[in-house]
Amino acid sequence: MSSIKTVNPATNQVVKEYEVMSHEQVNTILSDADKAFKKWRKTPFSVRAELLHKVAAILRERKEELGKLCSIEMGKLLREGVGEVMLCADIFDYYADNGTQFLADSPLETPTGKAFLSYEPIGVLLSVQPWNFPFYQITRSAAPNIMAGNTIVLKHASNVPQAAEIMEKIFAEAGAPKGVYTNLFVPGSKVSQLLSDPRIKGASLTGSEPAGSSFASMAGKYLKKSTLELGGSDVFVVMPDADLDKAVKTATAGRLWNAGQVCVSPKRIIVQEAVADKFIEKAKVIFENAVVGDPLDPKTDLAPLSSEKAVQDVIKQVEIAVQQGAKLVTGGKRLSRAGAFMEPTILTGITKKMNAYSEEIFGPVLVVYSVKDIDEAVELANDTTFGLGGTVFGTDTDKAVEVARRIDTGMVYINHVTGIAPELPFGGTKNSGYGREQSPAGIYEFVNAKLIRVTTPDAPY
């Protein structure tokens, strides 16, 4: 049977299956994308913008249907799925509205003559994306690059095939020429082969550290630009002057978001000793009262994890942490019902010798650390191979910003979990990857910033 299928994690029942594409089918898709690029790169910015605006309009019109599909394919709460679709529409509109300005020639100062940068598309791009945000992940890759004049072939996660298929249909409905945006139904084992194809000129991946390492190695072997957004172990530093109730509410809501399956979810809460017990007790009350259940039920606070394997992996991580000496404050078990459900969980007492200290736990598990002061909090925050996002929570925002500057990540939010907005760059450092998506920065990753200089033969240089 095909490994490309929808399995509803709320029931563990197979909903729909797809056949893996043949080599001939993949070759045809790449050829169509390459042919489309040669025409698409010449289209006016206004034509590209019109396409993106139409895609945005369709997403808004079908937000309930698409949000529900997120619930069925990977277990996302319906309200979160609808919110994701609306965010995607905003991102498409953002690049449609601003892409012409971002890609305009950029003048450079020079003593003689004139010089400028011309931003030109590079070709067919391979986008390899995960399941946790079925529409958002592909949107932040597709929107800027299609506006820039590139064409996209998508290899989506194999457990969200309907989201992958429907996005291609939305582009077609919006009027995209054949080959501008195309989905590939292939397993992950075929990604190396795709990267080796000379028609692919650049590639982006959001995924795990091992996947990113392999992906970057292959892209480098074939001298292709790549961007990576990998895992995260985001800190949530609670300042001494923080409103504790607000801090607890923000941290726990952030950890329950998407069942904890978010790269920028607040995974490590760092609280000073004087208030640590109060923080933990308040968080425990919220977690123990969270409603776990059907993602389509508006009363649900915590939906199932994305798959049977996902819930088994997280439960195992919790069990190992406890075996190694961590304290299980609450949760840590599966629910006795069909589906990939687990209790919201709080762990304390994690030490550097334990696996959970360095691993990313991709589920509804809140790890709370107690420290003496802010210097120790910063040291702990930076003692990780990850560097994606983070939060500093406090009343004195100037002091919070000072602490944020000391944290080694690509993003830090003050008084809010690491978030998402079309106009703000998204990306990390260290083992969390490289490159940026969204914002003006996102449109420059896969363009050739060509220097054009107008001068004379007798110019000194």
Secondary structure, 3 states (H helix, E strand, C coil): CCCEEEEECCCCEEEEEECCCCHHHHHHHHHHHHHHHHHHCCCCHHHHHHHHHHHHHHHHHCHHHHHHHHHHHHCCCHHHHHHHHHHHHHHHHHHHHHHHHHCCCEEECCCCCEEEEEEEECCEEEEECCCCCCCHHHHHHHHHHHHHCCEEEEECCCCCHHHHHHHHHHHHHCCCCCCCEEECCCCHHHHHHHHHCCCEEEEEEECCHHHHHHHHHHHHHCCCEEEEECCCCEEEEECCCCCHHHHHHHHHHHHHHHHHCCCCCEEEEEEEHHHHHHHHHHHHHHHHCCCECCCCCCCCCECCCCCHHHHHHHHHHHHHHHHCCCEEEECCCECCCCCCCECCEEEECCCCCCHHHHCCCCCCEEEEEEECCHHHHHHHHHCCCCCCCEEEECCCHHHHHHHHHCCCCCCCEECCCCCCCCCCCECCCHHHEECCECCHHHHCCCEEEEEEEECCCCCCC
